[in-house]
């Protein structure tokens, strides 16, 4: 589509521009010829020349007077801010209700031409989760205001780099897929490009004054699928053959959700499980009308030229954590064994052959055992592990060098205690190289 003329150019204030949907929207709106102003917490940290930046913070900007100056000369407001779990000051009440309500009040006072609220499918009269209820509260407030507004309600949004894409391609690539219950929960995933195109189509309606207040539109794929069929179709799209699925009893799944709720950053908790059990579907008619064609089907989510890359990263998403847990267990078990499960006298004898004696013996034995144990725990707990991997490589190389010098016969030991250092080094180096790349996706 060619860029619009200057007479039809809109000034769009976009919140949540650094998020998955927001970042795609910002690029598409700018490419269409509109002026995009991104409301972000730290404008100085952003340098994309395509956009303008202003400071805004949904954890504290709860008064409409804070938003009014930001809306000067703005034609359209798009709120793409959202969280799936609460962390620190980022609560559902702040991010989904108080911040948006203040923004919507200011938009009504400024008489903008359109407000688009990116809500969620399921934020309706049947909502039960705090996520859906908080979204619905802001949606209902916006619909009550006397200004043109559209509340778009996306289902699961799939696209390269997205959390949903990463989660479901990973699940689909597993050699054995554990399904909650029998996997009959209904989903209707939608591709990110269709979501963006639908919202761009709404902007085209602004000039024709073709939007009523409080319009609600479900942004969904062409048809509902069971979770089992969704994962199977994704697996086929990645050219991995038929999946092997195992049904998991729902009481066990609910227990797992409660345990996962204790892990920071986990997407599984009792509320997200409840949302999955409820189902996430809607009519695709409004979406089809906006696009002028049916939305993309799941079988076409993975582009033919990106199959190998998607499949590789899907596998690495679970293979690398497995490798990390294995390395952590090696360190932890080694530390515990060295603290006394292996005869201390035999450990002292080996240390003496290396050249350590006297008071240094217990210091070196228990100090090294403690270091091994700490390495293992840190491998499981730390989020940034680059320096941890480098430290482990240095320690293994140091151990290998000392033993080679003073106890060279261990290279010929039938159990290969020194030879096993080589695959250990290779595994740690693999994690050092690949973990940052996965985080960037």
N, C-alpha and C positions, 0 to 999 in steps of 0.2 A: 504494500500500500504506500503511495507516495506521501511525503510529508504534507501536512495541512498548511493552508495559507495563514498569513499573520493575522488576518481578521478573525479567523476561527480558533486562534491559539488560546488555550486555557492556562491559567496559573493554578497548579495543583499542589496543595499542601498534603504531603504523604507522611504519616507516622508509621513506625515499624519498618522503615526502609532498609534496615540492615538484616531483617529476617528473611526467611526463605521466599515467601510470597511477595513481601515488600520489595526485595531486591530485584526480583524479576519484573515487578510492576514498574519500578522506577526506570529501568532501562527501556521498557517497551513504551511508556508514556513519553519519555524524552525522544525516543526514535520516531514517534508519531508526530513530533513537532511541537508538543506542549512544553511549558516551562514547569519544572519539578522543583519544589522546595521540600527538602527532607528535614523533618523535625527529629533531632537526635540528641542524646544526652551530652555528647562531646563533639561539637562541630569541628574542632581543630584536628580531630583524629581522622577526618574524611577529606579526601582531596580529589574526588572525581569531578572533572571540569564540566561534566554534563548537567550537574545538579547544583542547586543552591542549598545551603545548610543553615539551620537556626537551632538554638538550644531549646530543648524541652525535656521534661522528666515526668513520666506518668506516675512515679512513686511519690510526687509531692505537688504537682501542678493540679490542685483540686478546685481551684476557683476560676470561673470563666474569665475574670479580669486578667489572669495570666496569659490567656490564649488570645484575647481580643487584638493586641498589637501584632501578633503573629499572623493574623488573618487579613491584614490590610492588603487590598488588591487581589485577594485569593478568590478564585471562581469555584473551585471544587476541593472538598476535603475528603481524603481517603484514610480511614483508620485501619491500619493493618497490624496494630500491636496486639500481641496475645502471648500467653504462656500456657503450658500444659500442666506444669507443677509449680507450686509456690516455693520460692527460695528467698530467704532474708526479707528485704523490704518489698520484693516483688510478689505481692499477694493478689489473689483473684479480685478482692474488693478494690484494690488500688488500680491494678492494670486493666481490669475488664469493666469496672463500674465507675469509680470516682473520677479517674482521669478522663475517660471518654465522655462521661456526662458533662464535665466542665467544658470539654472541647465542643460538644454538640450545642450547649447553651450559647457559647461564643459564636458558633457558626450561624445559629438562628438570629442572634443580635446583629451579626455582620451581613445578614441576608446573602449568604453565598448561594450559588446557583444549584449546587448539589452536594450532598454528603453521602458517601459510600462507606458503610460499616461492614467490615469483613468479620462476620460472626462464625458460626459453626453449625453444621447440620445436627439437629437434635436439641438446639436451644429453643425449645417450644414448650407448650403446656404440659408435656409429659416429662420434662427434664427432671432429673434427680441428682446428678452430680453437681458439685460446686462449680466445676468448670462451665457446664451448660447453663446452670442457673445464673451465674454472674454474667455470662454473655447475653442471656435473655433479658436480664435487668436493663442493660445498656440498650439493647435492641428496642425494647418497649418504650424506653424514654425517648429515643430518637424518633420512633414512629409517632409519638404524641406531639412532637413539635410541628409548628406550621412552616415547614420548608420542604423542598423536594429532597427525598432521601430514598436510598435503596439499601436494604440489608441483605447482603449475599451470604449464603450459608454453604460453604464448601464441605464436601465429604472428605475422606482421606485424600490428600493432595500428593500425587506422585510426580517426581521429577528428579533428574540428576542432581546430586548434592543435597537433596531433601532428607529430613529425618525419616519420613515414612518410607521413602524409596530405599534408604539404607537398611531400615528394620526389615521390611518385607522381602527384599531381594536376599538378605542374609538368611532369613527363615526358610525361604524357598530353596536355597542352595544347600541346606543341611542334608547329610546322608540319611537322616531319620528325622522326620518332622513331627514334633509332639503337638497335637491339636487340643485346644480346650474343648472338653467334651468330645463330640464327633466332628467339630469344625463346621457346624451348620449356621453359625452366626452370619448375618447378612451384612455385606459391605457394598459400596458402590463407588470405588475410587475414581478420581478425576485427574487428568493430566494437567500439569502446571501451565502449559501453553494455552490450554482451553480456558483455564481460570483467568489468565491475563487477557486473552482475547475477549472474553465475555465482559470484563470490566472496561476494556477499551471501547467496546460497543456501547456501553452505558454513557461514556463520555461523548460519543457521537450524538446521543439523544439530547444532550444538554442544550445545544443550539436550537433544537426544535421544540423545546419546552415539553418534552414527551414523557416526563416522569412525574408520578404522583408521590405524595408523601407516604413513607412507611411501606414501600413496595418490598416484598420479600421474595428472593429468588434462590432456589436450591441449585448449587453448582455441583453437579454429579456426573458420573459416567453414564453411558447409554443404558445400562441395565444392572440390576442387583446381582451379586454373586455370593455364594457361600464363601466363608473364609478358606475352606478347603479348596474350592475351585479357583479362588483368586491366587493362592500360592501355587497351585498346580499350573495355572496359565502362565504365571510369571516364570516358573521353572522351565516350562516349554519355550517361552520367549527367549530364555537364556541358553536354550538348546542343551538342556541337562537331562532330558528323558523323564520318565514318569517318577513321581515322588514316592517314597515309602513313608507312610503316615502311621502314627500310633495315637489312638484316642487316650486322653488323660482324664480321669475322673474329675468333675468340677470341684468337689470339696478339696482335692489336692491342688488344683489350679488356684483356688481362692486362698489357700494357705500360702502358696508360692507368691501370690500377689501381695499378701501382707508382709512376707519376708522381703520381697523386692522393694517394698515401700521404704525399707530402712536404708537402702543403698542410694547415695546421692547420684542424681542424673538418670535414674532408672525410669523408663517409660511405662513400666508395669506397676500398677498399684490397684487397690480395691476399686477406686473410682473409674480408672481407665478400663478395667475388666468389666465393670458394670455397663459402661458405655458400649463396649463391644458386644456384650450379651444382649443389650437392648436392640442393637442393629443400627445401621447407619445408611439409610436409603431414602430416596425421594424421587419425584417425577423429573424426568430430563426434558420435559417439553419447553420450559422457559429457557433453559440452557441451549437447546437446539435452535430456538427462535433467535436468540442473541447471536449465535455463531453462524446461522444460516446453513448449518449441517449438523449431523449427529456428532457428539463429542467422541474423542478417541477411545477405542476399546482397549481393554487390558492387554490383549494379545499384541497390540502395537506400541505398548509403553516403551519397550526396549528397541531402539533404532537398530536396523540390520548392521550398520557399520560400527555399532558400539556393543555388540553382543559379547565379544571376547573380553573387553575391558570391564563390562558390568559383571560378568561371571567371575572374573578374577578377583575383583574387589569384594564381591559378595562372599566368596570363600575366605578371603583374607580377614574379613570382619569377624569370623569365628575361629579361624585357624590361629591367628596371631594371639588372641587372648588365651587359647588353649596352650600355646607354646609358652606364654608368659607364666601361666599357672604352673606348668611343668618345671620351669626354671626356678620359680619361687619355692616349690617343694624340695628341689634338690638342695638349695641353700638351707632351708629350715631343717630338713631331716639331717643334713650334714652337721649343722650346729648342735642339734639335740644329741645325736650320736656321740659327737666329740666331747660333750659335757659330762659323759660318764657311762653311757650305754656301752661304748667300746672300752675295754679295760684301760684304765688310766695309766697303769704301769707300762703297758705296751705303747701307748701314745708318747709317754715320756722317753721311752727307749728310742723311738723314731726321732724325736726332737734332739736327743743327745747326739745321734748320728749326724744330724744336720749341723751340730755345733752349738747347741743351746744347753745350758746346764744351770744348776743351782736354783736361785730364787726366780730366775727367768722362766723356768719350766712351767709352773702353774700360770704365770702371767701370759705367756705365749699361747698355752693350750686353751685356757678359758677365754682369753681375749680374742683369739682367732675364732673360737666357737661362737662367741657372742656376736662378732662381726658377721659371720655367716648367717646367723639367725636374723639379725637386723636386715641384712641384704634381702633375705627371703620375704620378710614382712613388708619392707619398703617396696619390693617388686609388686606385691599385691595391692598396696594402699596408695602409693604415690601416683599422681596424675601426670606430672612432667618427669620423665624418666631418662632423659638423654645423659645427664651426668651420672646417674645411677648405673646405666649400662656401661659407660666408659670406666667407671670405678671397678665394676665387676670384671671387665676385660683385663684391666691392669693387675688386679689381685690374682686372677687365674694365671696370667702370664708369669707373675712373680712366683707363685707356687710351683708352676711347671719348671721354671728356670732353676730354682733352688733344689728341687727334687732331682732334676736331671744332673745337676752338678754333684750332689752328695749321695743320692740314692738312685743311680742310673738303672739298676736292675728292675725298677718298677716299670720301665718301658717294655720289659719282656714278661711281666706278670701275666698269667693266663686270664685274669679278670680285666686286664687293660685299664687300671686306674688312671694312668696318664693319657693313654690314647683317647679316653672318653672326654678329656678336656677339649679335644679338637672339635667334635660336634657341638659341645657346649659353647665354645667360642663362636662357632659359626651361627648358632641359634641366637645368641645375644647380639651379634653383629647384624643379623637379619632384622631383629626388632629395632635396633638402633636406626637402621636405614628406612624401614617401611612404616613404622608407627607414625612419624610426622606426615607422611604422604596420605595416610588414611584420615588423619584429623583434618587435613586441608580439604577433603572432598565434602 
